[in-house]
Amino acid sequence: MNTTALKFDPIAKKLADMKKKSGPGQPPVSGDRWPTHRAKARAAARRKAEPVPEVETDNA
């Protein structure tokens, strides 16, 4: 989105701010990330560390 337009259009700026605040996909407005990305990385590392039991399937 064009940021120069936001400087001159208060309504567009308000809409952009509302968009920024809403939704679980967006990090908090302060710029901090949700802690979930760290948890996901930790879970992925744990998944890699423990051996996954091989499941044999017929439809190879």
N, CA, C and O atoms as a Tripos MOL2 file, in Angstrom:
@<TRIPOS>MOLECULE
protein
  240   239    60     0     0
PROTEIN
NO_CHARGES

@<TRIPOS>ATOM
      1 N           0.8400   -1.1970    0.0000 N.3       1 MET1
      2 CA          0.0000    0.0000    0.0000 C.3       1 MET1
      3 C           0.8780    1.2510    0.0000 C.2       1 MET1
      4 O           1.9550    1.2680    0.5950 O.2       1 MET1
      5 N           0.4080    2.2790   -0.6650 N.am      2 ASN2
      6 CA          1.1810    3.5080   -0.7740 C.3       2 ASN2
      7 C           1.1640    4.2530    0.5570 C.2       2 ASN2
      8 O           0.1050    4.6720    1.0240 O.2       2 ASN2
      9 N           2.3310    4.4170    1.1630 N.am      3 THR3
     10 CA          2.3780    5.0540    2.4800 C.3       3 THR3
     11 C           2.2540    6.5710    2.3840 C.2       3 THR3
     12 O           1.8310    7.2120    3.3460 O.2       3 THR3
     13 N           2.6160    7.1620    1.2370 N.am      4 THR4
     14 CA          2.5040    8.6140    1.1120 C.3       4 THR4
     15 C           1.0440    9.0440    1.1040 C.2       4 THR4
     16 O           0.7210   10.1390    1.5640 O.2       4 THR4
     17 N           0.1570    8.1940    0.5870 N.am      5 ALA5
     18 CA         -1.2670    8.5320    0.5700 C.3       5 ALA5
     19 C          -1.8220    8.5580    1.9910 C.2       5 ALA5
     20 O          -2.7370    9.3270    2.2870 O.2       5 ALA5
     21 N          -1.2670    7.7130    2.8790 N.am      6 LEU6
     22 CA         -1.7560    7.6550    4.2520 C.3       6 LEU6
     23 C          -1.4870    8.9580    5.0020 C.2       6 LEU6
     24 O          -2.2530    9.3450    5.8850 O.2       6 LEU6
     25 N          -0.3960    9.6300    4.6440 N.am      7 LYS7
     26 CA         -0.0530   10.8780    5.3340 C.3       7 LYS7
     27 C          -1.1100   11.9570    5.0920 C.2       7 LYS7
     28 O          -1.3990   12.7630    5.9770 O.2       7 LYS7
     29 N          -1.6870   11.9650    3.8820 N.am      8 PHE8
     30 CA         -2.6100   13.0210    3.5270 C.3       8 PHE8
     31 C          -4.0750   12.6230    3.6870 C.2       8 PHE8
     32 O          -4.9530   13.4860    3.6870 O.2       8 PHE8
     33 N          -4.3490   11.3180    3.8250 N.am      9 ASP9
     34 CA         -5.7280   10.8420    3.9220 C.3       9 ASP9
     35 C          -5.9660   10.2170    5.2900 C.2       9 ASP9
     36 O          -5.6100    9.0580    5.5030 O.2       9 ASP9
     37 N          -6.5650   10.9650    6.2280 N.am     10 PRO10
     38 CA         -6.7460   10.4570    7.5900 C.3      10 PRO10
     39 C          -7.6410    9.2330    7.6540 C.2      10 PRO10
     40 O          -7.4610    8.3750    8.5190 O.2      10 PRO10
     41 N          -8.6150    9.1440    6.7370 N.am     11 ILE11
     42 CA         -9.5260    7.9830    6.7510 C.3      11 ILE11
     43 C          -8.7620    6.7250    6.3510 C.2      11 ILE11
     44 O          -8.9240    5.6720    6.9680 O.2      11 ILE11
     45 N          -7.9400    6.8340    5.3310 N.am     12 ALA12
     46 CA         -7.1560    5.6820    4.8880 C.3      12 ALA12
     47 C          -6.1900    5.2590    5.9880 C.2      12 ALA12
     48 O          -5.9530    4.0680    6.1950 O.2      12 ALA12
     49 N          -5.6320    6.2460    6.6930 N.am     13 LYS13
     50 CA         -4.7130    5.9380    7.7800 C.3      13 LYS13
     51 C          -5.4390    5.1910    8.8920 C.2      13 LYS13
     52 O          -4.9170    4.2260    9.4510 O.2      13 LYS13
     53 N          -6.6550    5.6500    9.2080 N.am     14 LYS14
     54 CA         -7.4330    4.9860   10.2570 C.3      14 LYS14
     55 C          -7.7510    3.5510    9.8630 C.2      14 LYS14
     56 O          -7.6620    2.6370   10.6820 O.2      14 LYS14
     57 N          -8.1260    3.3620    8.5940 N.am     15 LEU15
     58 CA         -8.4220    2.0140    8.1140 C.3      15 LEU15
     59 C          -7.1990    1.1250    8.1850 C.2      15 LEU15
     60 O          -7.2950   -0.0380    8.5760 O.2      15 LEU15
     61 N          -6.0480    1.6630    7.8080 N.am     16 ALA16
     62 CA         -4.8170    0.8850    7.8460 C.3      16 ALA16
     63 C          -4.4650    0.5080    9.2840 C.2      16 ALA16
     64 O          -4.0210   -0.6080    9.5510 O.2      16 ALA16
     65 N          -4.6690    1.4620   10.2150 N.am     17 ASP17
     66 CA         -4.3910    1.1710   11.6250 C.3      17 ASP17
     67 C          -5.3260    0.0880   12.1500 C.2      17 ASP17
     68 O          -4.8970   -0.7960   12.8920 O.2      17 ASP17
     69 N          -6.6040    0.1500   11.7680 N.am     18 MET18
     70 CA         -7.5560   -0.8610   12.2030 C.3      18 MET18
     71 C          -7.1640   -2.2250   11.6530 C.2      18 MET18
     72 O          -7.2420   -3.2350   12.3510 O.2      18 MET18
     73 N          -6.7430   -2.2410   10.3920 N.am     19 LYS19
     74 CA         -6.3270   -3.4920    9.7630 C.3      19 LYS19
     75 C          -5.1250   -4.0710   10.4940 C.2      19 LYS19
     76 O          -5.0280   -5.2790   10.7070 O.2      19 LYS19
     77 N          -4.2090   -3.1800   10.8750 N.am     20 LYS20
     78 CA         -2.9960   -3.5930   11.5710 C.3      20 LYS20
     79 C          -3.3300   -4.2500   12.9100 C.2      20 LYS20
     80 O          -2.7080   -5.2370   13.3020 O.2      20 LYS20
     81 N          -4.3360   -3.6820   13.6130 N.am     21 LYS21
     82 CA         -4.6580   -4.1720   14.9480 C.3      21 LYS21
     83 C          -5.4420   -5.4730   14.9280 C.2      21 LYS21
     84 O          -5.3540   -6.2700   15.8620 O.2      21 LYS21
     85 N          -6.2170   -5.6930   13.8510 N.am     22 SER22
     86 CA         -7.1420   -6.8180   13.8650 C.3      22 SER22
     87 C          -6.4960   -8.0850   13.3330 C.2      22 SER22
     88 O          -5.5280   -8.0370   12.5730 O.2      22 SER22
     89 N          -7.0480   -9.2190   13.7450 N.am     23 GLY23
     90 CA         -6.6600  -10.4910   13.1670 C.3      23 GLY23
     91 C          -5.5170  -11.1540   13.8960 C.2      23 GLY23
     92 O          -4.5490  -10.4970   14.2770 O.2      23 GLY23
     93 N          -5.6290  -12.4780   14.0950 N.am     24 PRO24
     94 CA         -4.5810  -13.2210   14.7800 C.3      24 PRO24
     95 C          -3.3120  -13.3350   13.9430 C.2      24 PRO24
     96 O          -2.2390  -13.6090   14.4800 O.2      24 PRO24
     97 N          -3.4250  -13.1270   12.6240 N.am     25 GLY25
     98 CA         -2.2650  -13.2470   11.7600 C.3      25 GLY25
     99 C          -1.3150  -12.0720   11.8910 C.2      25 GLY25
    100 O          -0.1340  -12.1760   11.5590 O.2      25 GLY25
    101 N          -1.8400  -10.9420   12.3810 N.am     26 GLN26
    102 CA         -1.0120   -9.7460   12.4950 C.3      26 GLN26
    103 C          -0.3230   -9.7060   13.8570 C.2      26 GLN26
    104 O          -0.9520  -10.0040   14.8720 O.2      26 GLN26
    105 N           0.9580   -9.3430   13.8950 N.am     27 PRO27
    106 CA          1.6090   -9.1440   15.1790 C.3      27 PRO27
    107 C           1.0390   -7.9160   15.8750 C.2      27 PRO27
    108 O           0.4450   -7.0720   15.2030 O.2      27 PRO27
    109 N           1.1880   -7.7790   17.1670 N.am     28 PRO28
    110 CA          0.6780   -6.5970   17.8560 C.3      28 PRO28
    111 C           1.2710   -5.3260   17.2590 C.2      28 PRO28
    112 O           2.3730   -5.3500   16.7110 O.2      28 PRO28
    113 N           0.5470   -4.2210   17.3640 N.am     29 VAL29
    114 CA          0.9300   -2.9880   16.6900 C.3      29 VAL29
    115 C           2.2730   -2.4570   17.1850 C.2      29 VAL29
    116 O           2.9810   -1.7600   16.4570 O.2      29 VAL29
    117 N           2.6200   -2.7930   18.4360 N.am     30 SER30
    118 CA          3.8700   -2.2910   19.0070 C.3      30 SER30
    119 C           5.0950   -2.7620   18.2300 C.2      30 SER30
    120 O           6.1880   -2.2260   18.4120 O.2      30 SER30
    121 N           4.9170   -3.7610   17.3640 N.am     31 GLY31
    122 CA          6.0350   -4.2520   16.5680 C.3      31 GLY31
    123 C           6.5690   -5.5650   17.1020 C.2      31 GLY31
    124 O           7.3990   -6.2050   16.4550 O.2      31 GLY31
    125 N           6.1030   -5.9780   18.2800 N.am     32 ASP32
    126 CA          6.5400   -7.2650   18.8090 C.3      32 ASP32
    127 C           5.8390   -8.3750   18.0460 C.2      32 ASP32
    128 O           4.7210   -8.2020   17.5620 O.2      32 ASP32
    129 N           6.5010   -9.5080   17.9450 N.am     33 ARG33
    130 CA          5.8730  -10.6450   17.2910 C.3      33 ARG33
    131 C           5.1000  -11.4440   18.3130 C.2      33 ARG33
    132 O           5.3830  -11.4000   19.5100 O.2      33 ARG33
    133 N           4.1010  -12.1860   17.8100 N.am     34 TRP34
    134 CA          3.4150  -13.1230   18.6940 C.3      34 TRP34
    135 C           4.4430  -14.1570   19.1340 C.2      34 TRP34
    136 O           5.3200  -14.5170   18.3490 O.2      34 TRP34
    137 N           4.3570  -14.6400   20.3590 N.am     35 PRO35
    138 CA          5.3230  -15.6390   20.8250 C.3      35 PRO35
    139 C           5.1580  -16.9920   20.1370 C.2      35 PRO35
    140 O           5.9960  -17.8780   20.3070 O.2      35 PRO35
    141 N           4.0810  -17.1600   19.3610 N.am     36 THR36
    142 CA          3.8210  -18.4710   18.7720 C.3      36 THR36
    143 C           4.8900  -18.8930   17.7760 C.2      36 THR36
    144 O           5.1580  -20.0860   17.6310 O.2      36 THR36
    145 N           5.5140  -17.9250   17.0780 N.am     37 HIS37
    146 CA          6.5050  -18.3330   16.0880 C.3      37 HIS37
    147 C           7.6730  -19.0370   16.7660 C.2      37 HIS37
    148 O           8.2820  -19.9400   16.1910 O.2      37 HIS37
    149 N           7.9850  -18.6190   17.9970 N.am     38 ARG38
    150 CA          9.0490  -19.2770   18.7500 C.3      38 ARG38
    151 C           8.6150  -20.6810   19.1540 C.2      38 ARG38
    152 O           9.3880  -21.6350   19.0630 O.2      38 ARG38
    153 N           7.3600  -20.7910   19.6060 N.am     39 ALA39
    154 CA          6.8400  -22.0910   20.0250 C.3      39 ALA39
    155 C           6.7880  -23.0590   18.8500 C.2      39 ALA39
    156 O           7.0920  -24.2430   18.9980 O.2      39 ALA39
    157 N           6.4040  -22.5530   17.6840 N.am     40 LYS40
    158 CA          6.3320  -23.4010   16.4990 C.3      40 LYS40
    159 C           7.7180  -23.9110   16.1220 C.2      40 LYS40
    160 O           7.8860  -25.0760   15.7620 O.2      40 LYS40
    161 N           8.7090  -23.0250   16.2070 N.am     41 ALA41
    162 CA         10.0730  -23.4240   15.8700 C.3      41 ALA41
    163 C          10.5730  -24.4810   16.8500 C.2      41 ALA41
    164 O          11.2380  -25.4410   16.4630 O.2      41 ALA41
    165 N          10.2390  -24.2860   18.1290 N.am     42 ARG42
    166 CA         10.6470  -25.2420   19.1430 C.3      42 ARG42
    167 C          10.0030  -26.6060   18.9000 C.2      42 ARG42
    168 O          10.6490  -27.6450   19.0340 O.2      42 ARG42
    169 N           8.7140  -26.5850   18.5390 N.am     43 ALA43
    170 CA          7.9990  -27.8320   18.2710 C.3      43 ALA43
    171 C           8.5880  -28.5440   17.0530 C.2      43 ALA43
    172 O           8.7050  -29.7700   17.0400 O.2      43 ALA43
    173 N           8.9570  -27.7690   16.0320 N.am     44 ALA44
    174 CA          9.5400  -28.3570   14.8330 C.3      44 ALA44
    175 C          10.8860  -29.0020   15.1570 C.2      44 ALA44
    176 O          11.2010  -30.0810   14.6570 O.2      44 ALA44
    177 N          11.6710  -28.3360   15.9940 N.am     45 ALA45
    178 CA         12.9720  -28.8820   16.3870 C.3      45 ALA45
    179 C          12.7810  -30.1690   17.1850 C.2      45 ALA45
    180 O          13.5300  -31.1330   17.0250 O.2      45 ALA45
    181 N          11.7660  -30.1660   18.0460 N.am     46 ARG46
    182 CA         11.4940  -31.3510   18.8510 C.3      46 ARG46
    183 C          11.0530  -32.5000   17.9550 C.2      46 ARG46
    184 O          11.4290  -33.6530   18.1670 O.2      46 ARG46
    185 N          10.2440  -32.1630   16.9450 N.am     47 ARG47
    186 CA          9.7640  -33.1830   16.0230 C.3      47 ARG47
    187 C          10.9320  -33.8020   15.2510 C.2      47 ARG47
    188 O          10.9600  -35.0070   15.0000 O.2      47 ARG47
    189 N          11.8920  -32.9510   14.8810 N.am     48 LYS48
    190 CA         13.0670  -33.4390   14.1640 C.3      48 LYS48
    191 C          13.9240  -34.3300   15.0490 C.2      48 LYS48
    192 O          14.4760  -35.3320   14.5930 O.2      48 LYS48
    193 N          14.0290  -33.9550   16.3260 N.am     49 ALA49
    194 CA         14.9050  -34.6560   17.2510 C.3      49 ALA49
    195 C          14.4280  -36.0750   17.5290 C.2      49 ALA49
    196 O          15.2240  -37.0140   17.5160 O.2      49 ALA49
    197 N          13.1170  -36.2360   17.7830 N.am     50 GLU50
    198 CA         12.6290  -37.5760   18.1020 C.3      50 GLU50
    199 C          12.3460  -38.3520   16.8190 C.2      50 GLU50
    200 O          11.7180  -37.8130   15.9080 O.2      50 GLU50
    201 N          12.7920  -39.6010   16.7270 N.am     51 PRO51
    202 CA         12.5860  -40.3940   15.5160 C.3      51 PRO51
    203 C          11.1050  -40.6840   15.2830 C.2      51 PRO51
    204 O          10.3880  -41.1090   16.1900 O.2      51 PRO51
    205 N          10.6670  -40.4470   14.0600 N.am     52 VAL52
    206 CA          9.2680  -40.6860   13.7190 C.3      52 VAL52
    207 C           9.1260  -42.1470   13.3090 C.2      52 VAL52
    208 O           9.8530  -42.6070   12.4280 O.2      52 VAL52
    209 N           8.2090  -42.8840   13.9260 N.am     53 PRO53
    210 CA          8.0280  -44.2950   13.5520 C.3      53 PRO53
    211 C           7.5300  -44.4150   12.1150 C.2      53 PRO53
    212 O           6.5740  -43.7480   11.7200 O.2      53 PRO53
    213 N           8.1840  -45.2630   11.3490 N.am     54 GLU54
    214 CA          7.8160  -45.4330    9.9430 C.3      54 GLU54
    215 C           6.5220  -46.2250    9.8420 C.2      54 GLU54
    216 O           6.3980  -47.3110   10.4070 O.2      54 GLU54
    217 N           5.5690  -45.6700    9.1220 N.am     55 VAL55
    218 CA          4.2960  -46.3570    8.9230 C.3      55 VAL55
    219 C           4.2710  -46.8940    7.5020 C.2      55 VAL55
    220 O           4.3770  -46.1340    6.5390 O.2      55 VAL55
    221 N           4.1300  -48.2060    7.3780 N.am     56 GLU56
    222 CA          4.1230  -48.8100    6.0480 C.3      56 GLU56
    223 C           2.7310  -48.7040    5.4360 C.2      56 GLU56
    224 O           1.7270  -49.0390    6.0650 O.2      56 GLU56
    225 N           2.6990  -48.2290    4.1860 N.am     57 THR57
    226 CA          1.4220  -48.1070    3.4900 C.3      57 THR57
    227 C           1.4850  -48.8910    2.1880 C.2      57 THR57
    228 O           2.5520  -49.0510    1.5950 O.2      57 THR57
    229 N           0.3490  -49.3680    1.7620 N.am     58 ASP58
    230 CA          0.2930  -50.1620    0.5340 C.3      58 ASP58
    231 C           0.2810  -49.2820   -0.7160 C.2      58 ASP58
    232 O           0.7800  -49.6840   -1.7680 O.2      58 ASP58
    233 N          -0.2920  -48.0780   -0.5980 N.am     59 ASN59
    234 CA         -0.4010  -47.2140   -1.7740 C.3      59 ASN59
    235 C           0.8460  -46.3560   -1.9690 C.2      59 ASN59
    236 O           0.8010  -45.1320   -1.8470 O.2      59 ASN59
    237 N           1.9620  -47.0240   -2.2740 N.am     60 ALA60
    238 CA          3.2290  -46.3200   -2.4320 C.3      60 ALA60
    239 C           3.3090  -45.6670   -3.8040 C.2      60 ALA60
    240 O           4.3080  -45.0240   -4.1250 O.2      60 ALA60
@<TRIPOS>BOND
     1     1     2 1
     2     2     3 1
     3     3     4 2
     4     3     5 am
     5     5     6 1
     6     6     7 1
     7     7     8 2
     8     7     9 am
     9     9    10 1
    10    10    11 1
    11    11    12 2
    12    11    13 am
    13    13    14 1
    14    14    15 1
    15    15    16 2
    16    15    17 am
    17    17    18 1
    18    18    19 1
    19    19    20 2
    20    19    21 am
    21    21    22 1
    22    22    23 1
    23    23    24 2
    24    23    25 am
    25    25    26 1
    26    26    27 1
    27    27    28 2
    28    27    29 am
    29    29    30 1
    30    30    31 1
    31    31    32 2
    32    31    33 am
    33    33    34 1
    34    34    35 1
    35    35    36 2
    36    35    37 am
    37    37    38 1
    38    38    39 1
    39    39    40 2
    40    39    41 am
    41    41    42 1
    42    42    43 1
    43    43    44 2
    44    43    45 am
    45    45    46 1
    46    46    47 1
    47    47    48 2
    48    47    49 am
    49    49    50 1
    50    50    51 1
    51    51    52 2
    52    51    53 am
    53    53    54 1
    54    54    55 1
    55    55    56 2
    56    55    57 am
    57    57    58 1
    58    58    59 1
    59    59    60 2
    60    59    61 am
    61    61    62 1
    62    62    63 1
    63    63    64 2
    64    63    65 am
    65    65    66 1
    66    66    67 1
    67    67    68 2
    68    67    69 am
    69    69    70 1
    70    70    71 1
    71    71    72 2
    72    71    73 am
    73    73    74 1
    74    74    75 1
    75    75    76 2
    76    75    77 am
    77    77    78 1
    78    78    79 1
    79    79    80 2
    80    79    81 am
    81    81    82 1
    82    82    83 1
    83    83    84 2
    84    83    85 am
    85    85    86 1
    86    86    87 1
    87    87    88 2
    88    87    89 am
    89    89    90 1
    90    90    91 1
    91    91    92 2
    92    91    93 am
    93    93    94 1
    94    94    95 1
    95    95    96 2
    96    95    97 am
    97    97    98 1
    98    98    99 1
    99    99   100 2
   100    99   101 am
   101   101   102 1
   102   102   103 1
   103   103   104 2
   104   103   105 am
   105   105   106 1
   106   106   107 1
   107   107   108 2
   108   107   109 am
   109   109   110 1
   110   110   111 1
   111   111   112 2
   112   111   113 am
   113   113   114 1
   114   114   115 1
   115   115   116 2
   116   115   117 am
   117   117   118 1
   118   118   119 1
   119   119   120 2
   120   119   121 am
   121   121   122 1
   122   122   123 1
   123   123   124 2
   124   123   125 am
   125   125   126 1
   126   126   127 1
   127   127   128 2
   128   127   129 am
   129   129   130 1
   130   130   131 1
   131   131   132 2
   132   131   133 am
   133   133   134 1
   134   134   135 1
   135   135   136 2
   136   135   137 am
   137   137   138 1
   138   138   139 1
   139   139   140 2
   140   139   141 am
   141   141   142 1
   142   142   143 1
   143   143   144 2
   144   143   145 am
   145   145   146 1
   146   146   147 1
   147   147   148 2
   148   147   149 am
   149   149   150 1
   150   150   151 1
   151   151   152 2
   152   151   153 am
   153   153   154 1
   154   154   155 1
   155   155   156 2
   156   155   157 am
   157   157   158 1
   158   158   159 1
   159   159   160 2
   160   159   161 am
   161   161   162 1
   162   162   163 1
   163   163   164 2
   164   163   165 am
   165   165   166 1
   166   166   167 1
   167   167   168 2
   168   167   169 am
   169   169   170 1
   170   170   171 1
   171   171   172 2
   172   171   173 am
   173   173   174 1
   174   174   175 1
   175   175   176 2
   176   175   177 am
   177   177   178 1
   178   178   179 1
   179   179   180 2
   180   179   181 am
   181   181   182 1
   182   182   183 1
   183   183   184 2
   184   183   185 am
   185   185   186 1
   186   186   187 1
   187   187   188 2
   188   187   189 am
   189   189   190 1
   190   190   191 1
   191   191   192 2
   192   191   193 am
   193   193   194 1
   194   194   195 1
   195   195   196 2
   196   195   197 am
   197   197   198 1
   198   198   199 1
   199   199   200 2
   200   199   201 am
   201   201   202 1
   202   202   203 1
   203   203   204 2
   204   203   205 am
   205   205   206 1
   206   206   207 1
   207   207   208 2
   208   207   209 am
   209   209   210 1
   210   210   211 1
   211   211   212 2
   212   211   213 am
   213   213   214 1
   214   214   215 1
   215   215   216 2
   216   215   217 am
   217   217   218 1
   218   218   219 1
   219   219   220 2
   220   219   221 am
   221   221   222 1
   222   222   223 1
   223   223   224 2
   224   223   225 am
   225   225   226 1
   226   226   227 1
   227   227   228 2
   228   227   229 am
   229   229   230 1
   230   230   231 1
   231   231   232 2
   232   231   233 am
   233   233   234 1
   234   234   235 1
   235   235   236 2
   236   235   237 am
   237   237   238 1
   238   238   239 1
   239   239   240 2
@<TRIPOS>SUBSTRUCTURE
     1 MET1         2 RESIDUE 1 A MET
     2 ASN2         6 RESIDUE 1 A ASN
     3 THR3        10 RESIDUE 1 A THR
     4 THR4        14 RESIDUE 1 A THR
     5 ALA5        18 RESIDUE 1 A ALA
     6 LEU6        22 RESIDUE 1 A LEU
     7 LYS7        26 RESIDUE 1 A LYS
     8 PHE8        30 RESIDUE 1 A PHE
     9 ASP9        34 RESIDUE 1 A ASP
    10 PRO10       38 RESIDUE 1 A PRO
    11 ILE11       42 RESIDUE 1 A ILE
    12 ALA12       46 RESIDUE 1 A ALA
    13 LYS13       50 RESIDUE 1 A LYS
    14 LYS14       54 RESIDUE 1 A LYS
    15 LEU15       58 RESIDUE 1 A LEU
    16 ALA16       62 RESIDUE 1 A ALA
    17 ASP17       66 RESIDUE 1 A ASP
    18 MET18       70 RESIDUE 1 A MET
    19 LYS19       74 RESIDUE 1 A LYS
    20 LYS20       78 RESIDUE 1 A LYS
    21 LYS21       82 RESIDUE 1 A LYS
    22 SER22       86 RESIDUE 1 A SER
    23 GLY23       90 RESIDUE 1 A GLY
    24 PRO24       94 RESIDUE 1 A PRO
    25 GLY25       98 RESIDUE 1 A GLY
    26 GLN26      102 RESIDUE 1 A GLN
    27 PRO27      106 RESIDUE 1 A PRO
    28 PRO28      110 RESIDUE 1 A PRO
    29 VAL29      114 RESIDUE 1 A VAL
    30 SER30      118 RESIDUE 1 A SER
    31 GLY31      122 RESIDUE 1 A GLY
    32 ASP32      126 RESIDUE 1 A ASP
    33 ARG33      130 RESIDUE 1 A ARG
    34 TRP34      134 RESIDUE 1 A TRP
    35 PRO35      138 RESIDUE 1 A PRO
    36 THR36      142 RESIDUE 1 A THR
    37 HIS37      146 RESIDUE 1 A HIS
    38 ARG38      150 RESIDUE 1 A ARG
    39 ALA39      154 RESIDUE 1 A ALA
    40 LYS40      158 RESIDUE 1 A LYS
    41 ALA41      162 RESIDUE 1 A ALA
    42 ARG42      166 RESIDUE 1 A ARG
    43 ALA43      170 RESIDUE 1 A ALA
    44 ALA44      174 RESIDUE 1 A ALA
    45 ALA45      178 RESIDUE 1 A ALA
    46 ARG46      182 RESIDUE 1 A ARG
    47 ARG47      186 RESIDUE 1 A ARG
    48 LYS48      190 RESIDUE 1 A LYS
    49 ALA49      194 RESIDUE 1 A ALA
    50 GLU50      198 RESIDUE 1 A GLU
    51 PRO51      202 RESIDUE 1 A PRO
    52 VAL52      206 RESIDUE 1 A VAL
    53 PRO53      210 RESIDUE 1 A PRO
    54 GLU54      214 RESIDUE 1 A GLU
    55 VAL55      218 RESIDUE 1 A VAL
    56 GLU56      222 RESIDUE 1 A GLU
    57 THR57      226 RESIDUE 1 A THR
    58 ASP58      230 RESIDUE 1 A ASP
    59 ASN59      234 RESIDUE 1 A ASN
    60 ALA60      238 RESIDUE 1 A ALA
